[in-house]
């Protein structure tokens, strides 16, 4: 079965059994506006889909896997799991590379950085440290080939969720997996330069309500916090337990409560 070709903080591979319970039995087009690792997409393999994320580097990697897999793997195969090489790659600016080179850099850093975190500083520069893993799968050819096959015909955009969520029509299905509301001061949620604050959570909730009125089936994942329970109280809310390993406080790792919201 296809699976994500990236390691991704907050990925949903461990929650698929819970998510399957809330996927409609029949839908037209599949939308995922916070793609990340796209675990649900790869497990469902919908015939008609749109994947999007605000992270241009991420979506450039998706396009490379879809459109030029052989060229991408040629660049990845010789990459060593070495600290000096890692920091040399990290120092390169993706805008100064070809799209294919930028994709290879992104995947290499993802496979060899600490916990698969994507984090940038105020200058929008990737700043996650080297992980010193024993044997990371830098060029996992079998996974990449399955991913490329699954991505054929899929629309891939680097866009804000507001723009993408204007597109779904009645009968479509949208899965929303935004950066979570932090449950504590040590929770990791800063995936991009400008963050994803409560104003963005409010806007997303507005989109969720609008899509509901348009007859689009939606499922949303987020942290089990009172704001989510109150904001989405008119919809079906389900509690799940998810494994989390990214927290500056060790006590915040392990199984934590999350919520799945469904609009039907």
N, C-alpha and C positions, 0 to 999 in steps of 0.2 A: 504494500500500500504506500502511496506517496506520503512523504512527511516533510516538515520544514527543512530547508537546506541551510538555515541559519540557527545559531543559538540566540535566544532573545529573552531579555529580562521581562518577566510577566507573561511569557508564552503560555498558551493554553493546551499544550499536549497532555498535561496531567489532568485536565478537566473535561476532556472530550466526552467521556461517558455521561457526565452530567449535562453537557451542552446538547448532546444528541436528543435528549428528552424534550428539548424545546425547539428543535428544528421542524418546521412544517413539513408534512408528508409530501406536499406538492407546492412548487413555486416556479415562477418564470425565471427572472434573473437574480443572481446572487450578488450582493454588494458587501464589501468590507472596507470601510473608510479609515480604519486604523490598522493597516495590514500587519505590521510587525512581522512575526514569523509565519502568520497565516495558517496556523495548525488546523483550524476548523475547515478552511477552504481546501487544504490538501487532503483532508480525510473525507470530505464530501465529494470532491472532484466534480463540481457542477459544470454542466455543458455550456452555460452562458454566465459569465461572471465579470465583475469589475473590481479590481483591487486598487486601493489608493492609500497614500500616507503623505503627511506633510514633509517627511524626510526625503529629499530628492536623492541623496546618496543611496538610501535603501531601495527606492523604486528603480533607480538606475541599475542596481544589482539584479533586481527582478527582470528587467528588460534584457539584460545581458544573458541571463540563464535561459530566457525564452528565445532570444533571437540569434545568439552567437555562442552557444555552449562550447563548441570545440575550441574556439579562440580563447574563451575564458579559461578553460581547463589547461590550455597550453601555458598560460601565465601563472596559474596556481600551482601546477605540479612541482616546479623547482623551488618554491618558497620554503625556506627552512623554519623550523620551530626554534628560533634563536632570538635572544633578547636584543642583541645589537641590530639585527635585521628588522625586528619588530619596531624599534624606535626610529629606524631609518624610514620605514614605511609610514609610520605615524606622522613623521615630519613633512611628508609630501602633501601638497595641497591638491585635493581632487579636481579643482577647477583648472589646474595646470596639466592634467593628464587627459588622455583620450577617454571617452565613456567606458570603453572596455577595460582600460588600465585602472580607472577609478573603481569599477565594479570589482576587479580582482583585489585591489587594495582593501575595499570595504569588507569583502568576504574573509580575506586573510586576517585582518584585525579582529573581526568578529569571532573567528575560530580560535584565536590565540590570546585575546584580552581577558581580563578578569570578569568572570561570570557572564560573558556575552552582553555586557552593558553597553548601550550607546549613550554617551554623555559628551557634551561639548562645553567649552568655556565661553566667556563673554565675547571672545573673538570668533566664535563658531568653529573652534578647532577641537577635534577629537582628543580627549585627554585621559582615557582610561589606561591604567598600567598593564604591563605584560603579566600574564598569568603563570608562566612557567609550568604549563601542563605537560604531562609525561608523553602523550602521543595524540595530539589533537588531529581530527580528520580535516585537514586543510583543504584537500581536494577529494571529497567523498564522491567519486564518480558515479556510483550506482544511485545515490540519492539525487545528485544533480541531474542525471539523465531522466529519472522519474519525474523530478520537478519540472524540467524543461518540457517534457511531454504533456504534463498536466496544465502547464501555462500556455500551451498553444491555443490561440484564439481568444485568450483572456485580455481584456482591456486593462492596461496598467497606467495609472496616473500618479503624479506627484501634485497633490492638491489639498486644500483645506477641506475638512469634513462638511462645512456648510455648502460648498460648491457641489460636492459629490452627492449630498443628500437632497439636492434639488432634482436629481435624475430619476430615482425609483418611481415606479408606477404601481397601480393596484395589481396585486398578485405577485409582486416581487418580494424578496426576503433580504433584510439587512441585519448583519451582525456587527454590533458596536463594541469594541474593546479599547476604550480610551485609556490614557494614563489615569491611574486610580487616584481618588481622593486619599491623601495620606492618613493613616490611622494613628500615627505618632510622629514625633519630630525626627525619628531616625529612619522613617520609611523612604525608600528610593522611588521618586516619581519624575525626576527632572530629566526627561529624554531629549529635550531640545533647548536651544538657547533661550527662548522666551517662556519656557515652561507651559504648563496647562493649568491655569488657576481656576478659581471658583467661577469667574465670569465665563470661562469657556465651558465649564460644566453646566452652567445655566443655559447657555446657548444650545448645547447638545440636548438638554432636556426639552427645550423648545422644538428642536428638530424632531425628537422622538414623538412629541404630541402631534406635530404637523403630519408626520408620516402616518401615524395612526388614523388621522382624519382622512387621509388619502387612500386608505385601504392597503397600506404596505405593512407586511408582518415584520416586526422588529424584536430582536433580542439584544439586551445590553448586559455587560459584565461590569462590576465595580466593587469597591470595598464595602464591607458591611459597616456602614456608618449611618448615623441618624439622618443626615442630610439626604442620602439616597432614599432611605425608607420614607421620608416625608415627601420628597419631591415626586417620587414615582408611586405614591400610595394608591392612585387610581388604577394601577396596573397590577398584574400578577407578579409577586416577588417570591423568590425561592432562595433558601439558604444552602450554601455548599461549603465544603472545606477544601482548601487548596494548599499545596506545598509551596512554601516560599523560602528561598535561600539567600535573598539579598536584603540585608539590613545591617546597619552599622552596629546595632546592638544584637548580640547573639540570641538574647531572649525573644527577639522579634522574628526569629526564623522558625521553620517547621510548618505545621499545619495552622492555617489562619482562616477565619471566616470571610467568605465573599458572598455577594448577592448576584443572582441572575434575574433580570427584569424582562418580562414578556408582555406584549401588548394584545394578546388574544387568549 
